Amino acid sequence: MSNPRWHADTIVAHAGVGNDPVYGSLSTPIYQTVTYQHTSAGFGPYDYSRTDNPTRAALADVLGRLEGGAKASVFGSGMAAITAVAHLLRAGDHVILTQDVYGGTYRLFEDTFAKFGLSSSYVDTRDPDQVYAAFKPSTRLVFIETPSNPLLQITDLALMAEMAHAHHAILAVDNTFMTSLRQRPLDFGADIVVYSATKYLAGHNDVVAGALIAGNDDLAEQIAIIANASGGILGPWDSWLILRGIKTLDLRISRQEASAVAIAQLLNEHPAISVVYYPLLPNHRGQDLHLRQAAGPGAMISFRLSDESAVGPFMDKLQCIIPAVSLGGVESLITHPFNETHRELPESVRRELGITPGLLRLSVGIENQNDLLDDLKQALPH
Ligand SMILES: Cc1ncc(COP(=O)(O)O)c(C=O)c1O
């Protein structure tokens, strides 16, 4: 049972409830099956688990409802989901992307899809003039992150949708950092919402998964066809883990965000740090815009140590915050984008964008806030 008027925190709490017509199991069963017995009359609602599976369908249903009743497809990773977005295009098409997109997205468009005839431009999507100048007659996709990874740059969702549509292109928004509980790009005219569900949606650093939520049925149908044809789908066990993890999404994000605000303030006042990137800090470019289009600042913070050589010793001294890639889980993780998440970008591009060796990206977890603050204080250069 569900009610279309339910708020997002109720939708997540009830994720997967009511999907067992046989025994009434509260939790969605893990339909660990490849195929489905059918009668001589033909297939029932399911025929083969690459095409669809009830456990995966239950997850897709929740993700779609969280974006306002849209249709979702669930993939085996965030990159498989982004690959499906690229598969909507054809050879000769051009793509505009946020300049500091996740390094894996850059690699996918630059290496894999360039070989199939897609070309891409990376622009500062905060600046509408730069975006406007990047359009070509062949531009069919604008792919943005807001806030971006790792510099938390803010892009105007409604303006990007308007510009993309005026050029007969679609707008895809990687909303991994925010989730639908903080930002719903479809409400601003975006055509596709992209998730690495590995991060906040699953939330426990134990599943790799992705999702696409489409703004209209035609696009949703095209994506479902691509998912079935290319096969990068999520299995039933991992789908169930996300159905379970997502129940606490609202609680997790609220707590992570509250700690992130306190940590951003601490970092901002620390003499060893030259810049802090966090949408709630008053000097963050695009702060007003972010607060208009998002319901909160999120729990990702990037910052720059003035002395680049202090990065290694700082990371080594951390006890509670774990040096590791990925983000959005219950454990706080700290990443070195220059050498890790963004190493796919040529060094000159990284440096030009500000992804230098002094930059660190912190994903704030659900640990006790004071333990996190104390850990940073003892590890930062005095
Ligand atoms: C913003 C963003 N999008 C997409 C991805 C790719 O997701 P996955 O690792 O689930 O393939 C990542 C991974 O770090 C990410 O940070």
The ligand as a Gaussian input file, in Angstrom:
#p B3LYP/6-31G(d) Opt

LIG

0 1
 C       29.073000      11.715000      -8.807000
 C       29.338000      10.292000      -9.233000
 N       28.685000       9.803000     -10.303000
 C       28.886000       8.528000     -10.726000
 C       29.788000       7.687000     -10.095000
 C       29.989000       6.289000     -10.597000
 O       29.260000       5.380000      -9.818000
 P       29.662000       3.848000      -9.564000
 O       30.958000       3.847000      -8.827000
 O       28.508000       3.325000      -8.778000
 O       29.782000       3.196000     -10.886000
 C       30.482000       8.153000      -8.985000
 C       31.437000       7.279000      -8.288000
 O       32.189000       7.702000      -7.435000
 C       30.253000       9.493000      -8.541000
 O       30.907000      10.020000      -7.481000

